[in-house]
Amino acid sequence: MSREKLQQLGLELPVLPTTSVGSFPKPDYLMKARSEYAKGKISRQELEEAERRATEFWIRRQEELGVDILVDGEMYRGDMVAYFAEHMPGFESGGLVRSYGNRYYHKPIIVGEVKWPGPITVEWWKFAQGLTQRPVKGMLTGAYTVMDWSFNEAYPDRRAACLALAREIRKEVEALIQAGAKIIQIDEPAISVRPEELPLAIEAMHLTTDGLPAYFVTHICYGAFEQIYPDMLQLPVDNFDLEMSNSGLDMLALFRQHPYNKDLSFGAVDVHNHQVEAQPVVEERLRQALEVLPKENLWVDPDCGLKTRSVEEATEKIRVLVAAARALRN
Amino acid sequence: MGLRLANHSSYPRIGESAEGQLLRRTIAQWEKGEKTDADLRAAENRMTELAIEEQVAAGLNVVTDGQIRWYDAISHLAGKLQGARINGLLRFFDTNTYFRQPVITGRLERTGPMVVEEYRFAQQKTSRPVKPVLTGPYTLARLSVAENGTASLFENMLEDYTRVLAEEIAALAAAGARMIQVDEPYLLKRPQDFPALARALDELAARKGSARLSLALYFGDVTALYERLQKLPVDELVLDFTYSPRLVDAIAAGGSDKELGLGLLDGRNTRLEDVGTTTRQLERILKAMGSVSATLMPSCGLEYLPRDRAQLKLKHLLSLRQALEGSRV
């Protein structure tokens, strides 16, 4: 069914199409530019020049590696929630909180009614798509995750905040579609943390996507999937992008118990490991996936965003992933 | 005695000011070999002092050391034991924070103090009573994994963790701790394990000496367990009201034989609780408790908040008590 939808959208993809989850490592010159911008040493325009240069680098790199569905690499984003919070009225940047060890991040605070301010990611999508003939995914963070990863001072409860965000993020989806995006990924990594709130996340995704003409992907990771599967299949998306390799392909056992009925972007390389997997290792993971899933439903990508790897590691991980997918196409 | 005010457990170890960055900066330099172990210890000490100063300044009757030295609630304790090694990151309950999972390789042995020295340091810095906090044996066992992956070892892990924590509690009491808090959030995920936790608490309580023992439960709804909790061998129940919408009603209806730590202020959200609503909740609870003491506190550790917001939460405790006293006049 999803293949039909892709065809209706004018997208012809090979068997076992390859893609990426979203982020790529920022090249050194961009890291330097971000740091200098933060210190007020360079202008916004100079930072954006570095971001465009890095985006073009990753589009070219993905083309060279033979990836089928591209991403812009999120060169212009720091954090996947803070980025949207910085652009949407209703948010305030919060102080630092600890993630783990010596890692900290600025956690946004919802202080008023959240509002879509006009296109947030659309110009970046247009820039990236303008560099290639291959489809580039539109990349957004879903309402449930934005809510869960923010403090809420403005709405009476989590549900109200989540649904308000869903309505506003829908406007960004519409703007991406208007600009020509056909595949839109709406990431919800927080979705599996409170299984009792899965119905809320599903309701929010309906508000964000219902009736809109695009092929929708959602990325979920770090989760207790056993607690939300198969109910999570009710999320109104065409494709789940799941971390599989980091968890020893445990999800496949769940799929055997209860059939999986959507397309799957199968995380075939571990992004938390510096070591680049050998091609036979990746092929074996895909073979195991194909024991459980029809070939026409399987997409191939890394477990998660590659931004924590070096440029070289990310490149080699994508290279081996593409080679393995191609080897199994025949 | 009127309503006491206390911190729950952790406190932010970072702030936006230059001094607030001291520990982060020092750890980063220590990792590169640019700072010594003594430098790191000095930075931890300084941030602990600041955490205590801010709690005292907020008017708290009972403070903690802020758990500034803890990598996380699990590995900080397990990592000090023989028979455990520390592995990769896992999400800590439904928070967006992570802990390192202990792998149990053999019989657990306490080879030295786990938090006693941290307690001594903190208590030297203030005349207010410092409450040492330990993650409890049941939660530690549930969040550990046996090296060979066999689940059947849970009972052994619980037994081992209980034994070593009982030793630590005895050492804390001997060092002068007047109250000791044991955190067992995992119970709310598996209430069917209540008997196992009760047995573990029996062992801990047997070693507490003259200290008062508190049991802290959070990140889940505690209401269904409330009556059974009253039978546990602890002096105080520290409860998270933010996940328990009917808990005020339950206490108002049944009172409490035990002292209560009232976690009415959300330690996970920056919003300051409405004074009217919260004082009405407090009035209902305190009326039902009669002469039994109560302590107002955040629902969990304050490390989930930015430092400026954590300070405001603590100050809000005092505002609420003042509003309560005002409403009683």
Interface residues (C-beta under 8 A of the other chain):
Chain A: G94 G95 L96 V97 R98 S99 Y100 G101 N102 Y104 K107 I109 D148 W149 F151 N152 E153 A190 V193 R194 Y222
Chain B: P12 R13 I14 G15 E16 R24 I27 A28 E31 Y71 D72 L89 R91 D94 N96 T97 Y98 F99 R100 N269 T270 R271 E303 Y304 L305 P306 R307 D308 R309
